[in-house]
Structures are given as C-alpha cells and as structure tokens.
Amino acid sequence: MAPLPTSLRLIAPDDWHVHLRDGEVLAHVVGDTARQFRRAVVMPNLVPPITTTAMALAYRDRILSALPQPGAFEPLMTLYLTDSTSAAGITRAAESGAVRAVKLYPAGATTHADAGVTDLERLYPVLEAMARAGLPLLVHGEETDPAVDVFDRERVFIDRQLAPLVDRMPGLKVVLEHVSTHEGVEFVKAGPPTLAATVTAHHLLINRNAVLAGGIQPHHYCLPVVKREEDRLALLAAVASGHPRFFLGTDSAPHARSRKESPRGPAGIYTAHAALELYAEAFEEAAALDRLEAFASVNGPAFYGLARNEGHATLVREANAVPRSLPLGEEGELVPFRAGEILAWRLAG
C-alpha cells in the first residue's frame, strides 16, 4: 500500500456558493472564507434581498470593508431573481462586471426565500436575457409544493422545473446548487455542457442519520436536507470521478446558536472555518485526493469562463482541532461543523 500523502498543493481555490450575511455577522465570518478561498460567489438572500446592480455593488463594498486583511479576496456578486426582475435589469448587471450570476430561489424554499419566484415560466424572457448576457442561473433546486416529501423535493423540482428549463434554454448556463441526491447527480452528468452542479462538504460527509438518529441535531440541518447514504455515496462518486461539471460550493451559512437550537430553527451549516480540510477528508474517503485540485480550483472557473487563480494553497496532514463555538458579535455564537472534533488536515499559512 502506498504511503498516505502528508501534504496537498492546490491551485488557489474558489468557493462558488457562500452566505456571508451582512452587518456584524458579516464582519465575523468573512475572514474565514477569505482565508480559504481567492474568490467566492456570494448569495443575495439578505433582508431585503439583493435585487439590483446598485444593491449588489453596495454589498460588495461592505464585504471588502469587512475583510480583516484587505487584499487578494474577490467577492463575486449575484442578484436575487424575483417575479419582477426585468431583462433591462439583467443587462445592467452584466455590464457592471461585478455581478456574475443570478440566483433562483423558489418562493419559500429556504432561509430568506420569501421574495423568491412563484412562476418560473413567466420569467423566461428574463432568462433569455441572461443567456444573451452570459450570466449563469444558480438554482436552489427544491420543489415547494407542500404535498411533496422534504426528501423528494430535489428530484421533483428537477422533473417539474429544471429539466424543462434546460431543454427550452440551451444557451443558458445553469448550476444546480448544493446537489444532494443521486437523481441530481445523474441529471447533471446526462445534461449538456451548460449544466453544472456545486457540491458541499457536508453533503459529501454526512447523511440524514446525522440529523435524526439519537436525537435531533439542529447544527446538521440544512436545505436541501442531507439525504440517504446512497445519495451521499453518489455525490462522492461524482466528485471522485473528476467530472468537470461538478465543483466546489460550500453553501456555508452562519446562524447563531440560539436560533439554531430553537423551535423552527433555520437551515444552514457553517463550514467556512475548515472548508478545504473537510473536502480533503471527503476526497480521501473516496481515494481521490488527486482529483481535489480540479474540483476546488479548475472546474468552477472553466464553467464561469474565468481564468484560474494565480498562487497556491497547501493542506498538510496535521491534527486540527475545531473550536466548540465561534463568536458572532451581538448574535452570540455559532456552532461550526465538526465542533469540538479533530480534523486530519490543516490549511497551511
């Protein structure tokens, strides 16, 4: 048996899906993402949501101002798609050079999705404008019909909404965000070059037993909820295969402990503190550490039509203790993924 590698050197990676929030929470979490990644696609589901280019540019300024060490980190901004989004607004966003994508939240699908889309077909002219402008559509792929079981919402959304959209809009780039099922994996693999998916570390590492077995674990609750073990293994196989249309998107989402551990606690898992270390653990489980660089640093830029980053990041095999909690200002504290545990990898520097 070959000896286990003691370090991994990667082209500087990017996070193609992250929640940074705003205000004091932003100030406490943005440093984690900036330390791990050179660029990050920032989600627009604030209160109020980021629906215009002017709002996106102002939010970008707040992110840059909140960085503990201004420098190499670049936030890639997104717009929140609503029923009133216009084709003219899409054109302005594309011309700004700062807005890189538009996010589709089906109304009510997840945290701060109340202003989301109620009828996707009515927005097809806007999606056509996005295709012309080269702005990808980032999809929270869950059906919100209350008759659909929560564990089936991704599969049903693909059948009802996403498959018809991809067929009708061959020129539109579409990212199925935080893919969570084997059906989602197969849909992306069978799709055209304009269809891709981001994969989170937590969907690669845990299944629904981690949420429900032995008592409810609120800090493992996310949307889309983690699924069956067969789904986790399908995700692992997809990223381990080196398929170029699967790439890194943490969906790291900070929430205060007091909110997570309350009735109707919000969805979201915080992984930004150790994102690369967690992905390395997953890729090592899949015996595919040699595929991590493409997943983290190559596939995403290729799909978005951006250059790869200059420079590198290095992971070393070294015991890495995860804090039991992290400060969140007046919000109190947040509980990070793997709180109180020891990780096998550490990001150097």
Protein Blocks (a to p, Z undefined) as FASTA:
>chain_A
ZZddfbdcddddddfbdcebeajllmmmmmmmmmmpmbdcddfbbcdddfbfklmmmmmm
mmmmmpmbgcjbccdddddddfkbcfklmmmmmmnomagbdcdddehkaghilmmcfblk
lmmmmmmmmmmnopacddddbdfbfkbcfklmmmmmmmmmmmmmmmmmmmbccddehiab
fklmmmmmmmcfkbccdddfklmmpcfklmmggpaafklgccdddddfklmmmmmmmmmn
opakbccdekpacddfklmmpghiaedddfklmmmmmmmmmmmmnopmkmmmmmmmmmmm
mmnopacdedjdddddddddddfbdcehjnopaddehihiacfbdceZZ
